[in-house]
Amino acid sequence: MQEIIISIAVCASSKNNGRRHGQLLQQTTINDDITWDIGAVHDSKEQKDAHPMRPRTNQHQPVFPVRRITALLVLIGLLLGVPALLVVADPPSGLVTAARAQIGITRIYDPAYVKLTYPGGDVPRDRGVCTDVVIRAMRDAFGLDLQQRVHADMRAHFDRYPRHWGLSRPDPNIDHRRVPNLQTFFKRQGWALPVSSRPADYRPGDLVTCTVPRHRPHIMIVSNRKTATGVPYVIHNIGAGAREEARLFEFPLTGHYRMN
């Protein structure tokens, strides 16, 4: 059973010189059988025509049991009188675990435009598209809200992002759910890596984009599982909900990204 190691680093004041320093307080192991309530929309012209942009109010608010654990660990630090910093020791493993937890929960591929809350907005977890797998995994594994981060970057640098959809300003309901926007954001974070056909170049937790039939962009998370020939599986939603499949090189790759 794979495990996630979480460490609490606390900042303590030095009695001698008043400077603050990091001190490792405790390590807690959380098995991956904890329920991570986890679940994108890459749009094409065909999808946009098929699903008019008539906003639906989002009624679903996800609950993240792992955040309760985070709060408990932070409380320990507060009881000791010092602020606590939660550090995930193995980010790639955490991302894969969070993505895998969506399998069986997200069962529907639904690219409809939905009016979301901001920040932290999401469509119901039983549905979504390929980017939702990434968005939810990053929120659940790291507390990283791509909706907020992408929107903030697009507001400041709108001219750096694709103009495929004819928008004149950022839209926090959909921008982070479009693959080309995520590709741009990842590049701007310095996460881009060369695209290759060598399985060994792809590590668990890497993000990979490709083009699927009818010229639609798609995004996948590289898994820690491999085929008998050493090719990594991917976790994605390509049309039938979140799944873990051996399809890394099935379609032409267009991007390779790794969080740093």
N, C-alpha and C positions, 0 to 999 in steps of 0.2 A: 504494500500500500504506500502510495506516494505521500510525502508529508511536506507541509509548509512550515518553515522555522521562522518564528516571529521573535524579534529581539526588542527589548525596551532600552533605549539609550536615554539616560536622564542627564539633565544639565544641573550640576551642583556648583555652589559657590565655594571657592577656596577661602578658607579662613585666613590664610597667610597673606594672599595678595589680592583677594577680591575678584580675581579673574574667573570666568566660567569655563568649565571643561566638561567633556563628555565622559560618562561613566556607564559601562555596561552593567545593568541592574539584574536582568533576568532573561532567560530564554524560555519560550513557551512553544510547545509543539502542538500543532493543530492538524489532525488527520483529515484527509480529503473526503471523509464520509459525512462531514458537516454539511448541512443543507445550505448551499449558496443559492438564494433565490435570484437567479440571473435573468436576455433574448435578444434593417438598414435600408437606408433606401438608396439604391443606385438607380437613377432615373435615366430613361432614354426618351426620345421623342414619342416612340410608340406607347411607352408606359404612361407618359404624361397625357397623351390623347385618350388613352383608355381609362384613366383615372383623373377626371377633372379636379382642379385644385379647389375643392369645396371642403373647407376645414371641418374636421370632426373634433369635438372637445374630448380631450384625453381624460378618462375617468380613472385610469389605473395608476396607482402610486406604488412602486416596488418597495419591498421590505427586504432589508439585507441583514440576515442574522449575524453575518461576520462583523458587521459594524457594532453590534452589541458587544462582541468579544473585544473589539477595538476600544470601545468605551470603557469596558471593565479594566483593560490593561492601563489605559490612561488614568483611570480612577486610582489604581494602585500607586502611580507616581504622585498623584495629587495628595493622597493620604500620607505620603512620605514628605510632603511639603515642597516637591520640586516638579516642574513641568516635564511631561514625558513625550518622547518622540517615537512613534511606531515605525519600525524599519522592517520591510520584507526582505529576507536574506536572499531569496531566489526569485526575482521578478519574473523571468520567463516561465518558471513552473507555476507561479501564481496566475499568470495570464491564461495558460493552458487549462488549469483547473477551473477557473472561472468560466472559460468558454465551454468546456466539456459539461459543466453543470447545466447549461442551457438545453442540452439534448434531452428530448422527452418533454420539455416545457414549451419551447418554441416549435410549434408543429405546422405553422401556416406561413406561406410566403405572401406578403401583402405590401405592395409598394404605394399604397394610397397616401396622399398628402394629408397630414393630421396636424391640427393646431396643438402645440405642446406647451406645457408649463416651462418656465425658464427661471433659473437653470435646473438641471436634473430632470428634464422632461423625457418621457418615453411613451411609446405606444404600448398597448397591452402585451404582456410577456408571451402570450401564446402565438404571437405573430410578429412579423417584421421582415427585413431583407438582410442582405449580406453585411452591410455596415452596422446594423444593430447588434450583430454578434460581437463585433469589435468594441462598439460603444459600451455595451453592457459589461463585457469582460474587463475593460479598463476601469470602469466605475467600481465594479465589485472587487477587483484585485487590488487596485491602488487608490481608489477614490479620485481618479482622474476623469473629469467631466469634459469629454470632447465637444459636447454641445457648447459649453461655455468658452472653452479654449479656442475652438475654431471661430466662433462668432466674434470673440474679442479680436482675434488676429485679422479677420476679414473686415471688421470695422476700421481697423488701423491701416490695413494694406489691401483694400478691396481690389485695386488694380493688379495685384499679383495673382489673383485667383481666376480660374476659367470663367468665361462668359457664355457657356453653352446654353443657358436657360433664359437669357434675355433680361436678367434682373438688373436693377439700377442701384440696389443697396442690399446688404446682407439680410438673410431671413433665418432667424434662429430655429424655426420650425423644421427646416429641411437641409440647410447648408451642410451640417455635419453628417448627414445621412447620404451624401453623394460621394461616390468613390473619387472622382477627380479632385474634389475639394480636400478630401483626406490625404490624397497623394501630395498635393501642394503643401498642406500643413506639415506632413511628415518630413518632406524635403526641407522646409524652413526650420524644422527643429534639428536638422543635421542627422536624421535617422536613415537616410537613403544609402543603400548598398548596391553593388553591381548585380545585375540579373545574370544568372548562369544556369547551365543545365546539369550542374554537379550536385547531387543530393547532399553531399557533405557541407555545402555552403549554406544550407538552410538549417537553422537551429530552432529548438522549441521556443515558441513565443514570437518568432519572426512574423511579420506581416507581409503578405504577398498579394499583388494585384495581377489581374489577367483580363483578357477579353474573351467573353463567351459568345456563342452564336448570336447573330443579329447585331454584332458589334456593341455589345453591352459591357460596361466595366464591372468587374467583380473583385471582391477582396476576401482573403482567407487568413486564418491563423495557423501557423505551422505547429503540429502536435509533437509530443514526445514519443509517440508510437511510430514504428517503421514497418515497412513491408519486409518480406523475406530477403529482398534484394537491397535493403537499406534506404529505400526512398521514404521520406517522412509522410505521414498522413497529414491532412489538413482538417480544421474544424470551420464550418461555414454554413450558410443558408443559400443554396443555389436554386431553390424552388420548392422544397418539400420540408422546410423547417431546418433547425440546427442539426447537423450531422457531422460525424467524423469519418472521413473517407480517404482512400488512396487516390487522390486526383491532383496532386501538386503540379505535374507536368502535362496534364490533359489538354490545357488550353494555352495559347501564347501568353507568356508572362510579360507584364509591362512595368512591374516595380517590385522592389525588395527593400524592406525597412526593418530596422531593429532599434528598439528603445535604448537610449544610453543614459 
